[in-house]
């Protein structure tokens, strides 16, 4: 009987140690929206709209620039937690397959790109840096490249890996899984934005589509097979 009791207690202990997905997802969504909207709300400008607006933003709206950098950098934390929890859940559900590894690698790289974008933006807010037009342009260019195309592309790998694995293992609702596959494909096509500015439209589709997917996945991805049976 002892051989049967131990596994049961182990399963119970594992169930209690599951970290919920909704809190980090909600935090990431809130921080992302604030980071994107603050320049317009606090400074009344869109720094990406023109070269003049960009320089004015960092030189004359320091508070808004600092806040934008903070929220962008802070968003990397809950995003990394989402990546860790979601990929761990797939393994707990018995889906330790290449798709899970792809999701883990993609999420890790996307986290690094998001953090770098926040750091580059923060560097551009420093007084001695903001006085140099060339330095501001370079740092903001790096921030946009990392937080835009690079982040969207690598987050697409996270979305694709979790979605395909969830569909194959039947642990995600089909509509959530296939929506994720669609968002992931658009996110990977966003790499073409490096060839033409006309394709920049793919970036917000991948980013905001990813936000919707994360919310849906956080609400539907079970933490265990027991929870999965309870949802049916």
ZIVENVEN-V101026 format. One record per run of one state. SS is the DSSP state (H for helix, E for strand, L for the rest). FROM is the first residue (numbers start at 1). TO is the last residue. If there is no record, write none. Layout:
{{SS/FROM/TO} {SS/FROM/TO}}
This chain:
{{L/1/1} {H/2/16} {L/17/21} {H/22/43} {L/44/50} {H/51/60} {L/61/61} {H/62/92} {L/93/97} {H/98/124} {L/125/126} {H/127/130} {L/131/132} {H/133/168} {L/169/173} {H/174/194} {L/195/196} {H/197/220} {L/221/224} {H/225/231} {L/232/232}}
